[in-house]
Amino acid sequence: MTPNLELVEYIQNAERILIFTGAGVSTASGIPDFRGPDGVWKTRRPVYYRDFMTSEEARIESWDQKLEGWAAFENARPNAVHKAVVKLERADKVECVITQNIDGLHTRAGTSPERLIELHGTNAEVECQTCGKRSDPERHYAAFRRTKKPPLCECGGYLKSATISFGQLLIEADLHRAAKAAANADLAISLGSTLSVYPAASFPLMAAERGAPYVIINKGKTDHDSYADLALRLEGDVTEIFPLAVEEALQPVQ
C-alpha cells in the first residue's frame, strides 16, 4: 500500500494538528466497540451516574460491567495509529489529541498529558466520587471479584472507573482545553470515528469552521461526510492509511 499523497501534503504543511480519535482506533487494539451490534451497551442496560450514586445494586452492576471488559483493556496494546500520533508530537506538529476512547492507549503509546484530552475519561484509573483521588484499578477489581462488594475509598467515598458514565457531566476544563485547541489548529484529522457523539465530535468541526483543513479517515460512513468544506475523506483501515502517511510526511527533505 502506498501513502495517500494528498494526506501526506496536508501533514507536511501543518504545524498545529488537532487529532480526533474514536472507536475504530481502539478496536484495532482488540478493544470491543461498545456501541456496536454486540457491544455491552446493546446487550446490557447502562448504569446511569445518578443510580450509581444512590443505589448499592447499581454500583454492583456497574462494577460487574467494568469487570467483564477489564481483561480486554488490560491486555490491549497501542497500535500503529497511536504510535504515529506520538511520532507527530515528537516532530512538534501536534496541537492536541482529543479522544472519545477510554482505553488509555494514547498514554501507553507515549502521548504527553499536556497534549491529550480524554473527553470520556479513562478505564486506566479508578476515581473516588467524594475526594477525587485516583488509583490503579487492579487491586479494586481483585477485591470486587472476591467479595462482590463495590470498593470504597479511604475517605469513605464511592470508587468508580474514571470514565464518564451516562448522565455524568463532562469535565469543564477538558471542554475548554479542546475548544482552545480547535481555535489554534491549522489541520484537523478525525481517525476511526463515526462522529456521531456530541459534544466530542464538535471539536474537529470547530477547527474546520475557523479555516483549518478537515480530513476524515474511517471505515464506513460518518456524520460529517456531507460537511461542505471537508478537505479530504478517506475510506478504509485507519491503521494502514494514517501511519503510512505520517511516515512519508516526516521523511527528511532530500
LOVEXTOR-942347 format. One record per residue (C-alpha): residue in one letter; y, z, x. Coordinates in steps of 0.5 Angstrom, whole numbers, plus 500, padded with zeros to 3 digits. Layout:
REM LOVEXTOR-942347
aYZX...
REM end
This chain:
REM LOVEXTOR-942347
m500500500t507498503p513502501n518500496l524498500e529499494l527506494v527506502e534504502y536509497i533515501q536512507n543511504a543518501e546525505r545530499i539528495l537532488i530532488f527534481t519535481g514536475a507537473g505530476v506533483s502540481t496536478a495532485s494539488g489541483i493545478p492544471d497540466f498546462r502541457g496536457p491535452d486540455g492545457v492552456w498551451k494547447t488551446r491558447r496561443p502562448v504569448y512570447y516574451r518579445d511580444f509582451m515587451t513590444s505590444e500592448e495587445a500581447r500584454i493584455e493577452s498574457w494577463d488574460q491567460k494568467l487571470e484565467g488560471w489564477a484561481a487554481f493557483e491561489n486555491a492550491r495547497p501543498n500535497a504529500v510530496h511537498k510535505a515529504v520533501v520538507k521532512l527530508e530537508r529537516a532531516d538534513k538530507v536535501e542538497c537542492v530541490i529543482t522544480q519546473n513547476i511555477d505554483g510556489l507550493h514548495t515554498r508554501a510547504g516550507t522548503s527553504p529558499e536556499r534549497l529551492i530553485e524554481l527554474h521556470g519562475t513562480n506565479a506567486e509573485v509579479e515582477c517589473q521587467t525594468c527595475g526587477k521589483r517583485s510584489d504580490p499578484e492579487r492587487h494587480y489581478a484585481a486592477f486588471r479585472r476592473t480595467k483590462k489594462p496591464p498594470l505598470c510598476e511605480c517606475g513605469g515598467y511593465l509588470k509580468s508574472a515572475t514566470i519564464s515566458f516563451g522566448q525569455l532566458l532562464i536566470e543564469a544564477d539559477l542554472h549555476r546553482a542547479a549545476k552545482a547541486a548536481a555536482n554535489a548530489d549523492l542521489a537524484i530523484s525525479l518526481g512527476s516529470t516526463l523529463s522532456v523539457y530542457p535544460a531543466a531535465s538535464f540536471p538529474l542526468m548530470a548528477a547520475e553521470r557523476g555517479a549518483p544513483y538516479v531514481i524516477i517516479n512517474k505515472g507514464k513514460t519519461d524521456h529518461d526511462s532508457y538511461a543505461d545507469l538508471a538505478l530505479r524506475l517506479e511507475g505509479d502515483v508519486t503522491e503515494i510512492f514517495p511520501l511512504a518511502v520517506e516516512e519509512a526511511l526517516q524512522p529511527v533505527q530500532
REM end
